[in-house]
Amino acid sequence: MTCNVLINGQSEQSVPVTDRGLAYGHGLFETITLNQNTAIAWIAHLTRLKTDAERLLIPLPENIDQLLEQDLAKLLSLQSVTPDRMVLKITITRGCGGRGYAVEDSVSINRIVQLNPFPHFSDMPSEQGISLRLCATRLAIAPQLAGIKHLNRLEQVLARSEWHSSDFREGLVLDAEGFLAEGTMSNLFWCQNGVLYTPELDRCGVNGIVRQRIIGIAEEHGITLVSGRYTPECLNTADEIFVCNSVIGIWPVINIVMNENDTLSGSIGPVTLKLQSRLAAEGIY
Amino acid sequence: MTCNVLINGQSEQSVPVTDRGLAYGHGLFETITLNQNTAIAWIAHLTRLKTDAERLLIPLPENIDQLLEQDLAKLLSLQSVTPDRMVLKITITRGCGGRGYAVEDSVSINRIVQLNPFPHFSDMPSEQGISLRLCATRLAIAPQLAGIKHLNRLEQVLARSEWHSSDFREGLVLDAEGFLAEGTMSNLFWCQNGVLYTPELDRCGVNGIVRQRIIGIAEEHGITLVSGRYTPECLNTADEIFVCNSVIGIWPVINIVMNENDTLSGSIGPVTLKLQSRLAAEGIY
């Protein structure tokens, strides 16, 4: 790619060391699939970005939608080749400078928009299913930050560092009290007797866009969906399990290694397949 | 200043957008006072940096001490004027790239060394004492990250955003369970009947270098020091209260506004003065 990053609308590859995203993780990001140059679930991503920015006291310009749309159009126009699928990453930071943790109102945000290749999964996890591995790293209970896709992601980095084997496409992460939370990079769902379950995200976790859409599809199709606090043992009796995010769509889970002596096994079920095809029919994945 | 930043030993002002410090806060920092071009408590800072890097799986080069010493010497040689005091900030990030949260062993760290002016406090807080304000933002209980001066500092940013009045030099922050933790940028101590108290940092908070030194001085001078979990009410009966960090040294606390109707008031006491003069005698502040 000739130019794959714009910072505040300009072709740049780097941010000042004084950026508060680097110094403190004071910022947000969105990871969006581009399908034939169209940003999937664009409105949903922008809505989350704006909601989360408010919670993190990051003042977005009123025309942020327009600015990001212009950035995307400009980046696409600069590509010599545009593959069918790409990944768009938007990062918003609280800008540069300030004395320590305090920041003046006059400091403006930094807007970073990057185009990246779509990852290739040769093992076809959407069709074949994946194995999960239970991580020892726990997510702290932090209601003030729960749901936000912010730049403080050390817990995810540490959880993901726990395995190197390509046998595991994702890790299962619990909260500090031992309840199911999410994957390191994805949200978690399971189905039992036709009811869909997912962990509540009021204390930790990321309020994923595909998770939101799955909740919407369940409502539209009369599938009962319950979110709450569940122990890992709840997965023992699940009929189907899957994880999801904006790049992978839905990955069915066919194995979960809880520890050396305890592996759950299952198969890809009808609810998972229905949700996958529903998302596909909407042009989403 | 002509050049005040070196990145990996080179004069630079910016880091690539792919830096994992920016993307995930996967990194550490140290803030060090330079007193007549000498880095105060240099060994203690380097020791913490190395300990914390290991906990965050950040592989430091074996000669990191030497590299940082060279960086500092080079930065100083490039200054046209070197004031009596400056602030040296060292940031180490896990480097650039990687696919998502996973990082290859081959990725090398980024080493950012900055010289900044020493802050001027016209209200002479070391001598006059300061007012603290109790923050609503709580620190999550996260033993895996506790003590580390890492780049995931959203809690501190949010706590510091709670007030704008210059009447308050610092905020008092509790942990998620309501126990005393620290200041937004400093560690907390108080003294009662000759015994020095400080919150334990096994679940949250930063293991401050001045805090470490104060614990050492207390031992050397036969002052009993106890660290543990304490409620804010413990401060009601304290004889002396102070906060500390590597730039401010020790600031006596003479007021704490707990809420609109509840303000603790006190005065600067002999233990605080003794510790201040002890640090000064060691050339530290």
Chai-1 contact restraints between the chains, C-beta under 6 A:
chainA,res_idxA,chainB,res_idxB,connection_type,confidence,min_distance_angstrom,max_distance_angstrom,comment,restraint_id
A,V5,B,V17,contact,1.0,0.0,6.0,A-B,restraint_1
A,Q13,B,P16,contact,1.0,0.0,6.0,A-B,restraint_2
A,S14,B,S14,contact,1.0,0.0,6.0,A-B,restraint_3
A,S14,B,V15,contact,1.0,0.0,6.0,A-B,restraint_4
A,S14,B,P16,contact,1.0,0.0,6.0,A-B,restraint_5
A,V15,B,S14,contact,1.0,0.0,6.0,A-B,restraint_6
A,V15,B,V17,contact,1.0,0.0,6.0,A-B,restraint_7
A,P16,B,Q13,contact,1.0,0.0,6.0,A-B,restraint_8
A,P16,B,S14,contact,1.0,0.0,6.0,A-B,restraint_9
A,V17,B,V5,contact,1.0,0.0,6.0,A-B,restraint_10
A,V17,B,V15,contact,1.0,0.0,6.0,A-B,restraint_11
A,V17,B,I112,contact,1.0,0.0,6.0,A-B,restraint_12
A,G21,B,L22,contact,1.0,0.0,6.0,A-B,restraint_13
A,L22,B,G21,contact,1.0,0.0,6.0,A-B,restraint_14
A,L22,B,L22,contact,1.0,0.0,6.0,A-B,restraint_15
A,Y24,B,R153,contact,1.0,0.0,6.0,A-B,restraint_16
A,Y24,B,V157,contact,1.0,0.0,6.0,A-B,restraint_17
A,G25,B,G25,contact,1.0,0.0,6.0,A-B,restraint_18
A,G25,B,L151,contact,1.0,0.0,6.0,A-B,restraint_19
A,G25,B,N152,contact,1.0,0.0,6.0,A-B,restraint_20
A,G25,B,L154,contact,1.0,0.0,6.0,A-B,restraint_21
A,H26,B,V157,contact,1.0,0.0,6.0,A-B,restraint_22
A,L57,B,S161,contact,1.0,0.0,6.0,A-B,restraint_23
A,G100,B,M185,contact,1.0,0.0,6.0,A-B,restraint_24
A,Y101,B,Q156,contact,1.0,0.0,6.0,A-B,restraint_25
A,Y101,B,V157,contact,1.0,0.0,6.0,A-B,restraint_26
A,Y101,B,R160,contact,1.0,0.0,6.0,A-B,restraint_27
A,Y101,B,T184,contact,1.0,0.0,6.0,A-B,restraint_28
A,A102,B,R160,contact,1.0,0.0,6.0,A-B,restraint_29
A,I112,B,V17,contact,1.0,0.0,6.0,A-B,restraint_30
A,A140,B,A140,contact,1.0,0.0,6.0,A-B,restraint_31
A,A140,B,A142,contact,1.0,0.0,6.0,A-B,restraint_32
A,A142,B,A140,contact,1.0,0.0,6.0,A-B,restraint_33
A,L151,B,G25,contact,1.0,0.0,6.0,A-B,restraint_34
A,N152,B,G25,contact,1.0,0.0,6.0,A-B,restraint_35
A,N152,B,N152,contact,1.0,0.0,6.0,A-B,restraint_36
A,N152,B,L154,contact,1.0,0.0,6.0,A-B,restraint_37
A,R153,B,Y24,contact,1.0,0.0,6.0,A-B,restraint_38
A,L154,B,G25,contact,1.0,0.0,6.0,A-B,restraint_39
A,L154,B,N152,contact,1.0,0.0,6.0,A-B,restraint_40
A,Q156,B,Y101,contact,1.0,0.0,6.0,A-B,restraint_41
A,V157,B,Y24,contact,1.0,0.0,6.0,A-B,restraint_42
A,V157,B,H26,contact,1.0,0.0,6.0,A-B,restraint_43
A,V157,B,Y101,contact,1.0,0.0,6.0,A-B,restraint_44
A,R160,B,Y101,contact,1.0,0.0,6.0,A-B,restraint_45
A,R160,B,A102,contact,1.0,0.0,6.0,A-B,restraint_46
A,S161,B,L57,contact,1.0,0.0,6.0,A-B,restraint_47
A,T184,B,Y101,contact,1.0,0.0,6.0,A-B,restraint_48
A,M185,B,G100,contact,1.0,0.0,6.0,A-B,restraint_49
